[in-house]
Amino acid sequence: MDLGIAGRVAIVTGASAGIGYAVADELLANGASVLVVARNEARLNQAAEKLLGRKGAKVATLAADVAKPESAEIIVGKSIEAFGGLHILVNNAGRAHAGGLMNSSEEDWEEMTGVKLTSMRRMCKAAIPHMQKAGWGRIVNMSSIGGIYPNPKLFVSHVLSAAINNLTKSLAMEVAKDGILVNAIGIGAVATDNWTNNMVPAVRRARQEFSTLSDDDVIARISAELTPVGRAGTAREIAAIAAFLSSDRNGFVTGDTIEASGGADRFM
Ligand SMILES: NC(=O)c1ccc[n+]([C@@H]2O[C@H](COP(=O)([O-])OP(=O)(O)OC[C@H]3O[C@@H](n4cnc5c(N)ncnc54)[C@H](OP(=O)(O)O)[C@@H]3O)[C@@H](O)[C@H]2O)c1
């Protein structure tokens, strides 16, 4: 399927690894120019090198922390400078926080709110004037299945995911008249560094019987137990949905949170 985005300009935050990298690669494969953003410059440059391996790929990089107040304007400014416009924004940077209300700290809440929710609000606000000028825009916000089906073991992440879904719907109604469609993806368990670093330790604490398993085997076991399709998802599977939502082939889906969880309503 031709997504009709050749020549469009995209920003993907958190694009040096995992789902964000796969989204950037998918958009490039469809002829978009992509600004990839993440904090660690060395890892970002390595990712960009790999992405540039795709024939004709137009990639720019910016090392930035989306949680910083000034970052949104700087990131959007870089897209205009590098590619002369902005049509697609994929708000993907972030991670999970495992724990309930009683074992999450003020710092956890502040940090997670900054990187997941506040950064999205700022990025959307900075990006939308350029999409309005172009008369066409697509925004995809990475959320969690827990924004729809909350799991108290992931309190902070899931409260913020519900807020992201609400932001998505509200903003979609505000900008539909401008040709801008805004959607979220309610992601289930997808095997990335995020899962290994932030989820596996919590699963191990709760499940002593997993102590001899490798991290990959822990993910496989927990996914087989909780996911109807019997496995964790892949970054490529989420990227395919993000690419469709970012494309000209999507003209009628907006304000939605697409459930992409292999049928699961929880992943821990
Ligand atoms: N994997 C899952 O099962 C799952 C489930 C539900 C939701 N999600 C959401 O999907 C998104 C992608 O997750 P993933 O699993 O692909 O994570 P990942 O593999 O850990 O990759 C995260 C990416 O975001 C970047 N990043 C993190 N914090 C950042 C910040 N403050 N500013 C800029 N870049 C930042 C990281 O690079 P640097 O560290 O160098 O900045 C990296 O490129 C996240 O928002 C996550 O919450 C994932």
Ligand as a Chemical Component Dictionary entry (heavy atoms), coordinates in Angstrom:
data_LIG
# 
_chem_comp.id                   LIG 
_chem_comp.type                 NON-POLYMER 
_chem_comp.pdbx_formal_charge   0 
_chem_comp.three_letter_code    LIG 
# 
loop_
_chem_comp_atom.comp_id 
_chem_comp_atom.atom_id 
_chem_comp_atom.alt_atom_id 
_chem_comp_atom.type_symbol 
_chem_comp_atom.charge 
_chem_comp_atom.model_Cartn_x 
_chem_comp_atom.model_Cartn_y 
_chem_comp_atom.model_Cartn_z 
_chem_comp_atom.pdbx_ordinal 
LIG N1  N1  N 0  7.645  -1.439 24.921 1  
LIG C1  C1  C 0  6.457  -1.520 25.466 2  
LIG O1  O1  O 0  6.003  -2.612 25.866 3  
LIG C2  C2  C 0  5.606  -0.294 25.640 4  
LIG C3  C3  C 0  4.316  -0.442 26.200 5  
LIG C4  C4  C 0  3.523  0.675  26.374 6  
LIG C5  C5  C 0  3.982  1.928  25.961 7  
LIG N2  N2  N 1  5.232  2.050  25.428 8  
LIG C6  C6  C 0  5.702  3.404  25.063 9  
LIG O2  O2  O 0  6.281  3.403  23.767 10 
LIG C7  C7  C 0  7.338  4.376  23.703 11 
LIG C8  C8  C 0  8.603  3.723  23.150 12 
LIG O3  O3  O 0  8.986  2.695  24.038 13 
LIG P1  P1  P 0  10.134 1.636  23.703 14 
LIG O4  O4  O 0  9.710  0.387  24.363 15 
LIG O5  O5  O -1 10.462 1.643  22.259 16 
LIG O6  O6  O 0  11.351 2.272  24.550 17 
LIG P2  P2  P 0  12.952 2.130  24.374 18 
LIG O7  O7  O 0  13.294 0.954  23.559 19 
LIG O8  O8  O 0  13.493 2.244  25.770 20 
LIG O9  O9  O 0  13.334 3.455  23.555 21 
LIG C9  C9  C 0  13.046 4.709  24.104 22 
LIG C10 C10 C 0  13.572 5.795  23.185 23 
LIG O10 O10 O 0  13.184 7.070  23.737 24 
LIG C11 C11 C 0  14.348 7.868  23.968 25 
LIG N3  N3  N 0  14.061 8.729  25.127 26 
LIG C12 C12 C 0  13.739 8.341  26.378 27 
LIG N4  N4  N 0  13.549 9.414  27.160 28 
LIG C13 C13 C 0  13.732 10.502 26.365 29 
LIG C14 C14 C 0  13.678 11.898 26.589 30 
LIG N5  N5  N 0  13.415 12.402 27.800 31 
LIG N6  N6  N 0  13.909 12.738 25.550 32 
LIG C15 C15 C 0  14.189 12.249 24.321 33 
LIG N7  N7  N 0  14.257 10.932 24.044 34 
LIG C16 C16 C 0  14.032 10.074 25.061 35 
LIG C17 C17 C 0  15.481 6.841  24.161 36 
LIG O11 O11 O 0  16.772 7.353  23.887 37 
LIG P3  P3  P 0  17.638 8.129  25.019 38 
LIG O12 O12 O 0  17.570 7.294  26.252 39 
LIG O13 O13 O 0  19.008 8.255  24.423 40 
LIG O14 O14 O 0  16.987 9.458  25.181 41 
LIG C18 C18 C 0  15.089 5.815  23.092 42 
LIG O15 O15 O 0  15.450 6.291  21.800 43 
LIG C19 C19 C 0  7.506  4.933  25.125 44 
LIG O16 O16 O 0  6.855  6.174  25.231 45 
LIG C20 C20 C 0  6.826  3.901  25.995 46 
LIG O17 O17 O 0  6.297  4.454  27.185 47 
LIG C21 C21 C 0  6.056  0.975  25.256 48 
# 
loop_
_chem_comp_bond.comp_id 
_chem_comp_bond.atom_id_1 
_chem_comp_bond.atom_id_2 
_chem_comp_bond.value_order 
_chem_comp_bond.pdbx_ordinal 
LIG N1  C1  SING 1  
LIG C1  O1  DOUB 2  
LIG C1  C2  SING 3  
LIG C2  C3  SING 4  
LIG C2  C21 DOUB 5  
LIG C3  C4  DOUB 6  
LIG C4  C5  SING 7  
LIG C5  N2  DOUB 8  
LIG N2  C6  SING 9  
LIG N2  C21 SING 10 
LIG C6  O2  SING 11 
LIG C6  C20 SING 12 
LIG O2  C7  SING 13 
LIG C7  C8  SING 14 
LIG C7  C19 SING 15 
LIG C8  O3  SING 16 
LIG O3  P1  SING 17 
LIG P1  O4  DOUB 18 
LIG P1  O5  SING 19 
LIG P1  O6  SING 20 
LIG O6  P2  SING 21 
LIG P2  O7  DOUB 22 
LIG P2  O8  SING 23 
LIG P2  O9  SING 24 
LIG O9  C9  SING 25 
LIG C9  C10 SING 26 
LIG C10 O10 SING 27 
LIG C10 C18 SING 28 
LIG O10 C11 SING 29 
LIG C11 N3  SING 30 
LIG C11 C17 SING 31 
LIG N3  C12 SING 32 
LIG N3  C16 SING 33 
LIG C12 N4  DOUB 34 
LIG N4  C13 SING 35 
LIG C13 C14 SING 36 
LIG C13 C16 DOUB 37 
LIG C14 N5  SING 38 
LIG C14 N6  DOUB 39 
LIG N6  C15 SING 40 
LIG C15 N7  DOUB 41 
LIG N7  C16 SING 42 
LIG C17 O11 SING 43 
LIG C17 C18 SING 44 
LIG O11 P3  SING 45 
LIG P3  O12 DOUB 46 
LIG P3  O13 SING 47 
LIG P3  O14 SING 48 
LIG C18 O15 SING 49 
LIG C19 O16 SING 50 
LIG C19 C20 SING 51 
LIG C20 O17 SING 52 
# 
